[in-house]
Amino acid sequence: FNDGKCDPAGRLWAGTLPLTEDHPGGAMYCLHPDGTVEHKGGDYRIPNGIVWNADATVMYHIDSPTRRIDAWDFDNATGFIGNRRTAIEITEDGAFPDGMAIDAEGKLWVAQWGGWSVVRFDPKTGGELARLELPVSQVSACAFGGPNLDELYITSARKNLSEETLEKEPLAGGMFKAKVGVRGTESALFAG
């Protein structure tokens, strides 16, 4: 398993990936509050960054190697997903979408593995709205927190970085906090 979050109804969604990360052998699963597990789709290489819009009618999800953020129609009452489509394509050289958060305005904040940043996107247009540059290349995830949900917490990694690279990126593997001028949304808890 790689990344997971609870939907607004309290179901836990999580994706699996092949250990080699070189073929689409992963899948998406949903753990219902009653303990049943449902297979929701396959062909994932590295599933990441799952969030829902404010009225729980759209689920956004990333498969990092495809460099896409996909949107699915979502039924919060049943957990049904369908009509998968590309909402955002990452075109920046060397950058792959990783973890993701959604703000109160419905915009997506996407950690850019290899991209030295977190980028705010409009999922309706696919356009970039803002970019938060970081002193590390492997930006892995982000989440809103703080008393007013107006602080963005950002994680990074240092996977396979050489000693020479680590000299240039001494903060690799660290966590960062930024005020980004917008509030996030509260995360749902598991209902089971």
C-alpha positions, 0 to 999 in steps of 0.5 A: 500500500502507498497512499490512502485517505477517508472519504466524507462518508468515512470509508478508507481508500488506499492504493497498492503498487508493485514493489518494482514500480515498473508495471501497472500491477497496483490497484485501488481498494475501499475499506467500508466501515463494516469491514468489507473491502471492495476492489475499485480499479486496477492498472496503477503503478504508484497510486497517490494523492486522493481527495474529494471536492466539497460536495463529494461528487468528484474524487481526484486521484494520482498515478504518479508515473502517468503524470496525471491527476484524474477525476472520477464521478463519485457517489458519497452515499455508495462509494461508487466511482466512474467516468475516469478522466484526466483533470491535470497533466504535469508537463514539467521535466522531471516532476511527478505528482505525488501527495495532494491536498484540497483547499476550501476553494476546491483547488488542488495542492500537489507535491511535485516529486523531482519538481522542487515544489508544491503547485496549486492547480485549478482542477476545472481548467487544469491550469497552474495557479500558484507555486511554492518553491522548496529547497528539496527535490523530492517533495512527497506530500502536503496537508492542511493543518493548524488551528485555522487550517491555513498552514500547509505541512509538506513532507519530503524524502531523500530516496537514493540521493547521493552524498553529493546531492545531499550536500546540495539538499541538506534539508532533504527528508525534512518537513516544512510548513507554509502559510499559503493564504487559503484554508484547507478542508478538514479530513474525514475520519474512518467511520468503522 
